[in-house]
Amino acid sequence: MIWLKAGLMIGAVLSSPMVFYHLWGFVAAGLYAHERKYVYTFLPVSVILFAAGVCLAFFFVLYYVLNFLLQFNAGMNVDIQPRLSYYMSFVLLLPLGFGIAFQLPLLMLFLERIGLFTVQAYVSSWRVAILVICMVAMILTPADLTSMIALAVPLVFLYFLGIAMCKYLPRGPGLGSAALDPR
């Protein structure tokens, strides 16, 4: 099963550019030019944020998390040999959680542009947002303090980046304003 899981993951990663290319070809046919402009603008930002979250988790946090878990078991005099399938699931899910969490500024911008939140609401509730970010970091990471802080600190920074994006990115037709009908 491990070989099958690894093969499926490698196949998904290697085929993802062509899958996304064909998916985009299908979706782009139904979009207006001004709607495509937003995809061309925000898709690279989304990919960069996702890759930054995955890289942070994979190259920095994963080492400390695994070290903590193994030292915790050794401190309890438990000689545990983790199964490879559990290890692979953990190593794949932790970076995925970090990558999804790093989409916070784009989510904030989207919610602001469709009118659910305002910039003033984001600014006035920053303390609550930091509390929620810390709770999400506690849930997404294992029980060690290092990984929680390693997720919470960048997310707090990304929260304020999201406020800046909402405030300073210009509004254009289509996203958050009346739709444009190019007849």
C-alpha positions in Angstrom: 0.0 0.0 0.0 2.9 2.3 0.7 4.3 1.9 -2.8 0.9 2.6 -4.2 0.4 5.7 -2.1 3.9 7.0 -3.0 3.3 6.2 -6.7 0.0 8.1 -6.7 1.5 11.1 -5.0 4.5 11.3 -7.4 2.1 10.8 -10.3 -0.2 13.6 -9.0 2.7 16.0 -8.6 4.3 15.2 -12.0 1.0 15.4 -13.9 -0.4 18.5 -12.0 0.9 21.1 -14.5 -0.9 19.4 -17.4 -4.0 18.7 -15.4 -4.2 22.4 -14.3 -3.5 23.5 -17.9 -6.4 21.5 -19.2 -8.6 22.5 -16.3 -7.8 26.2 -17.0 -8.6 25.7 -20.7 -12.0 24.5 -19.7 -12.7 27.2 -17.2 -11.2 30.1 -19.2 -13.6 29.6 -22.0 -16.5 30.7 -19.8 -14.8 33.8 -18.4 -14.9 37.4 -19.6 -11.5 39.1 -20.3 -11.7 41.1 -17.1 -12.4 38.0 -15.1 -9.4 36.2 -16.6 -7.2 39.2 -15.6 -7.9 38.4 -12.0 -7.0 34.8 -12.4 -3.7 35.8 -14.1 -3.0 38.2 -11.2 -4.0 36.2 -8.2 -3.1 32.6 -9.3 0.7 33.2 -9.2 0.3 34.9 -5.8 -1.7 31.9 -4.6 0.9 29.4 -5.9 3.7 31.4 -4.3 1.9 31.5 -0.9 1.1 27.8 -1.1 4.7 26.9 -2.0 6.0 29.2 0.9 3.8 27.4 3.4 4.8 23.9 2.1 8.5 24.9 2.1 8.2 26.3 5.7 6.6 23.1 6.9 8.8 20.7 5.0 12.2 22.3 5.5 11.8 23.9 9.0 8.8 22.7 11.0 8.9 19.0 10.1 12.3 18.5 11.6 11.3 20.1 15.0 7.9 18.3 15.1 9.4 14.8 14.4 12.3 15.6 16.9 9.7 16.6 19.5 7.6 13.5 19.0 10.5 11.1 19.2 12.0 12.8 22.2 8.6 12.8 23.9 8.3 9.1 23.4 11.9 8.5 24.6 11.2 10.6 27.7 8.2 8.4 28.6 10.5 5.3 28.1 8.4 4.2 25.2 10.3 2.5 22.4 8.0 3.2 19.5 8.7 2.3 15.9 6.3 4.4 13.8 4.8 2.7 10.8 5.9 4.0 7.5 2.3 4.6 6.4 1.6 6.8 9.4 4.9 8.6 8.8 4.1 9.2 5.1 0.6 10.5 5.9 1.9 12.8 8.5 4.7 14.1 6.3 2.2 14.8 3.5 -0.6 16.3 5.6 1.5 18.8 7.6 2.9 20.7 4.6 -0.6 20.6 3.0 -2.1 22.2 6.0 0.6 24.9 6.0 0.1 25.6 2.3 -3.7 26.0 2.7 -3.3 28.2 5.8 -0.9 30.5 3.8 -3.8 31.4 1.5 -5.1 33.7 4.3 -4.4 37.1 2.5 -6.2 36.0 -0.6 -9.2 34.8 1.4 -9.3 38.1 3.2 -9.1 40.0 0.0 -11.9 37.9 -1.6 -14.2 38.3 1.5 -13.6 42.1 1.5 -14.3 42.5 -2.2 -17.6 40.6 -2.1 -18.7 42.8 0.8 -18.7 40.3 3.7 -16.0 42.2 5.6 -14.5 45.7 5.5 -11.0 46.9 6.0 -12.1 48.6 9.2 -13.6 45.3 10.5 -10.3 43.6 9.8 -8.3 46.3 11.6 -10.6 46.6 14.6 -10.7 42.8 15.2 -7.0 42.1 14.9 -6.8 40.8 18.5 -9.5 38.3 17.9 -7.9 37.3 14.6 -4.6 36.6 16.4 -6.4 34.5 18.9 -8.1 32.5 16.1 -4.8 32.2 14.3 -3.2 30.7 17.4 -6.1 28.3 17.9 -5.9 27.2 14.2 -2.1 26.8 14.6 -2.7 24.7 17.7 -5.1 22.4 15.8 -3.1 22.1 12.6 0.2 21.2 14.3 1.1 18.5 16.8 1.4 19.3 20.5 4.8 21.0 20.4 5.2 24.8 20.9 7.8 25.2 18.1 5.6 24.1 15.3 2.6 26.1 16.6 4.7 29.3 16.8 6.2 28.5 13.4 2.7 28.5 11.9 1.1 31.3 14.0 3.8 33.9 13.5 3.7 33.8 9.6 -0.1 33.7 9.7 -0.2 36.9 11.9 2.2 38.5 9.3 -0.1 37.3 6.5 -3.1 38.6 8.3 -1.6 42.1 8.2 -0.5 41.6 4.6 -4.2 40.7 3.8 -5.3 44.0 5.4 -2.7 45.9 3.3 -3.9 44.1 0.2 -7.5 44.9 0.9 -6.7 48.6 1.5 -4.2 49.3 -1.3 -5.1 47.0 -4.2 -7.3 48.9 -6.6 -10.8 47.8 -7.3 -11.6 47.0 -10.9 -14.7 45.9 -12.7 -15.9 42.4 -11.9 -14.4 41.7 -8.5 -16.5 43.3 -5.8 -18.2 45.8 -8.1 -21.0 45.7 -10.7 -20.3 43.1 -13.4 -19.2 44.3 -16.8 -21.1 43.2 -19.8 -18.8 43.5 -22.9 -21.4 43.8 -25.7 
